[in-house]
Structures are given as C-alpha cells and as structure tokens.
Amino acid sequence: MERIKLNAAARNQLVTLKRRTGMEHNNAICRHALCLSLANASVAPNETFSFNGGIEIDWRTFTGGEDALYYNLLAVRLLSEGKRVTEDTIRQALTVHVHRGLSYLVSRREEDLLVEMAKSIQAVSP
C-alpha cells in the first residue's frame, strides 16, 4: 500500500478537527480515527467513495513508521469478521475505518473530544 485516499468530506472533517484540537498533522488525526473505529465492535458499512476533492496521505507517513502494526490491526479485524486478507481488503478496510472514525471524532462535543484525545495520548506515552 502506498497512499491512503480520503474523500472531500473527510478532508473537511480534518480541517474541523485540526481547528478544534490544535493538532497540526492529518496523519495523527487519521491514526486516532482508525483506532477509534477499529475499537467499535460493529462492522463498518461497506461504502463506495468518490475521492474527487479529497486528499491523499502517504502510507509510511500515516503509519509513522509502524507499517506492520497498522497492517496487522487491519488484518486481525478482517479475520474477526470472516473476511479474507488481501491488499484490496486491507485497503478497503483502512478507507472505511478511517472515514468512520473521522465521523465519530467530528460529531463529538469539543470538550469531550479534547479530553478523550488527551487520555488516549497519555495512555500510550512511555
């Protein structure tokens, strides 16, 4: 996988989240969105996205050098849903989960969003 594509709605959600949280980098917000969506046990809806007006993020930038970790998180999720693990299913799962996670994040009240993001960052800090 080389690049992650996000649609125009996701691009707008990232702008909103950056303004509300003060976070500067799309990749960090998208990683959080992915993990938030993966933590939800429900199956993400299988959507077809139009990427016109959207953005792309380099896979290595997105993963922050932890390529195998994020690939394996997606693979485990696919297997738990009884799906095959292929490059296409990994790419589709990534796209669906990042978009769903961004929707979760942007729908939160600002106070709740900041507190939750701070707690999750604090939980992974050494």
C-alpha positions as a Markdown table, in Angstrom:
| # | Residue | x | y | z |
|---|---|---|---|---|
| 1 | Met | 0.0 | 0.0 | 0.0 |
| 2 | Glu | 1.5 | 3.3 | -1.0 |
| 3 | Arg | -1.2 | 6.0 | -0.3 |
| 4 | Ile | -4.4 | 6.4 | 1.6 |
| 5 | Lys | -7.2 | 8.3 | -0.2 |
| 6 | Leu | -9.8 | 10.3 | 1.7 |
| 7 | Asn | -12.8 | 12.0 | 0.2 |
| 8 | Ala | -13.8 | 15.6 | 0.3 |
| 9 | Ala | -16.0 | 15.2 | 3.4 |
| 10 | Ala | -13.1 | 13.6 | 5.3 |
| 11 | Arg | -10.8 | 16.5 | 4.2 |
| 12 | Asn | -13.4 | 18.9 | 5.7 |
| 13 | Gln | -13.6 | 16.9 | 8.8 |
| 14 | Leu | -9.9 | 17.0 | 9.2 |
| 15 | Val | -9.9 | 20.8 | 8.9 |
| 16 | Thr | -12.6 | 21.0 | 11.6 |
| 17 | Leu | -10.7 | 18.6 | 13.9 |
| 18 | Lys | -7.4 | 20.4 | 13.4 |
| 19 | Arg | -9.1 | 23.7 | 14.3 |
| 20 | Arg | -10.9 | 22.2 | 17.4 |
| 21 | Thr | -7.9 | 20.2 | 18.7 |
| 22 | Gly | -4.9 | 22.2 | 17.7 |
| 23 | Met | -3.4 | 19.1 | 16.2 |
| 24 | Glu | -1.4 | 20.0 | 13.1 |
| 25 | His | -1.0 | 16.7 | 11.2 |
| 26 | Asn | -3.6 | 14.9 | 9.3 |
| 27 | Asn | -1.8 | 11.6 | 9.8 |
| 28 | Ala | -2.0 | 11.7 | 13.6 |
| 29 | Ile | -5.7 | 12.5 | 13.5 |
| 30 | Cys | -6.3 | 9.7 | 10.9 |
| 31 | Arg | -4.4 | 7.2 | 13.1 |
| 32 | His | -6.6 | 8.1 | 16.0 |
| 33 | Ala | -9.7 | 7.9 | 13.8 |
| 34 | Leu | -8.7 | 4.4 | 12.6 |
| 35 | Cys | -8.1 | 3.1 | 16.1 |
| 36 | Leu | -11.4 | 4.6 | 17.3 |
| 37 | Ser | -13.3 | 2.9 | 14.5 |
| 38 | Leu | -11.5 | -0.5 | 15.0 |
| 39 | Ala | -12.3 | -0.4 | 18.7 |
| 40 | Asn | -16.0 | -0.3 | 17.8 |
| 41 | Ala | -17.2 | -4.0 | 17.5 |
| 42 | Ser | -19.8 | -3.2 | 14.9 |
| 43 | Val | -19.0 | -3.9 | 11.2 |
| 44 | Ala | -18.2 | -0.7 | 9.4 |
| 45 | Pro | -20.6 | -0.1 | 6.4 |
| 46 | Asn | -19.1 | -1.1 | 3.1 |
| 47 | Glu | -19.2 | 2.2 | 1.2 |
| 48 | Thr | -18.1 | 3.3 | -2.2 |
| 49 | Phe | -16.2 | 6.6 | -2.0 |
| 50 | Ser | -15.6 | 9.3 | -4.6 |
| 51 | Phe | -12.2 | 10.8 | -3.9 |
| 52 | Asn | -12.7 | 14.0 | -6.1 |
| 53 | Gly | -11.7 | 17.0 | -4.0 |
| 54 | Gly | -10.2 | 14.7 | -1.3 |
| 55 | Ile | -6.7 | 14.3 | -0.1 |
| 56 | Glu | -4.0 | 11.5 | -0.1 |
| 57 | Ile | -1.7 | 10.6 | 2.7 |
| 58 | Asp | 1.5 | 8.5 | 2.1 |
| 59 | Trp | 1.2 | 5.1 | 3.9 |
| 60 | Arg | 4.5 | 5.5 | 5.7 |
| 61 | Thr | 3.5 | 9.0 | 6.9 |
| 62 | Phe | 0.2 | 7.6 | 8.1 |
| 63 | Thr | 1.7 | 4.8 | 10.0 |
| 64 | Gly | 4.5 | 6.9 | 11.5 |
| 65 | Gly | 7.0 | 4.1 | 10.7 |
| 66 | Glu | 4.8 | 1.4 | 12.3 |
| 67 | Asp | 3.6 | -0.2 | 9.0 |
| 68 | Ala | 3.4 | -3.7 | 10.3 |
| 69 | Leu | 1.4 | -2.7 | 13.3 |
| 70 | Tyr | -1.4 | -0.9 | 11.4 |
| 71 | Tyr | -1.4 | -3.6 | 8.7 |
| 72 | Asn | -1.8 | -6.3 | 11.3 |
| 73 | Leu | -4.5 | -4.4 | 13.2 |
| 74 | Leu | -6.5 | -4.3 | 9.9 |
| 75 | Ala | -5.7 | -7.9 | 9.1 |
| 76 | Val | -6.9 | -9.1 | 12.5 |
| 77 | Arg | -10.1 | -7.1 | 12.1 |
| 78 | Leu | -10.8 | -8.6 | 8.7 |
| 79 | Leu | -10.2 | -12.1 | 10.0 |
| 80 | Ser | -12.5 | -11.5 | 13.0 |
| 81 | Glu | -15.2 | -10.5 | 10.5 |
| 82 | Gly | -14.6 | -13.7 | 8.5 |
| 83 | Lys | -13.1 | -11.9 | 5.5 |
| 84 | Arg | -10.0 | -12.7 | 3.5 |
| 85 | Val | -6.9 | -10.7 | 4.0 |
| 86 | Thr | -5.7 | -9.3 | 0.7 |
| 87 | Glu | -4.2 | -6.0 | -0.4 |
| 88 | Asp | -7.6 | -4.9 | -1.6 |
| 89 | Thr | -9.5 | -5.9 | 1.5 |
| 90 | Ile | -6.8 | -4.2 | 3.7 |
| 91 | Arg | -7.1 | -1.0 | 1.6 |
| 92 | Gln | -10.9 | -1.1 | 1.7 |
| 93 | Ala | -10.9 | -1.7 | 5.5 |
| 94 | Leu | -8.5 | 1.1 | 6.1 |
| 95 | Thr | -10.5 | 3.5 | 4.0 |
| 96 | Val | -13.8 | 2.6 | 5.6 |
| 97 | His | -12.5 | 2.7 | 9.2 |
| 98 | Val | -10.6 | 6.0 | 8.8 |
| 99 | His | -13.7 | 7.6 | 7.3 |
| 100 | Arg | -16.0 | 6.2 | 10.1 |
| 101 | Gly | -13.5 | 7.2 | 12.8 |
| 102 | Leu | -13.3 | 10.8 | 11.5 |
| 103 | Ser | -17.1 | 10.9 | 11.6 |
| 104 | Tyr | -17.1 | 9.7 | 15.2 |
| 105 | Leu | -14.5 | 12.3 | 16.1 |
| 106 | Val | -16.1 | 15.3 | 14.4 |
| 107 | Ser | -19.5 | 14.5 | 15.9 |
| 108 | Arg | -18.2 | 14.8 | 19.5 |
| 109 | Arg | -18.6 | 17.9 | 21.6 |
| 110 | Glu | -15.3 | 19.9 | 21.7 |
| 111 | Glu | -14.8 | 19.3 | 25.4 |
| 112 | Asp | -15.3 | 15.6 | 25.1 |
| 113 | Leu | -13.1 | 15.4 | 22.0 |
| 114 | Leu | -10.2 | 17.1 | 23.7 |
| 115 | Val | -10.4 | 15.1 | 26.9 |
| 116 | Glu | -10.7 | 11.8 | 25.1 |
| 117 | Met | -7.8 | 12.5 | 22.8 |
| 118 | Ala | -5.6 | 13.6 | 25.7 |
| 119 | Lys | -6.5 | 10.5 | 27.6 |
| 120 | Ser | -5.6 | 8.2 | 24.7 |
| 121 | Ile | -2.3 | 10.0 | 24.1 |
| 122 | Gln | -1.5 | 9.8 | 27.7 |
| 123 | Ala | -2.3 | 6.1 | 27.8 |
| 124 | Val | 0.3 | 5.3 | 25.1 |
| 125 | Ser | 3.0 | 7.6 | 26.3 |
| 126 | Pro | 6.0 | 5.9 | 27.9 |
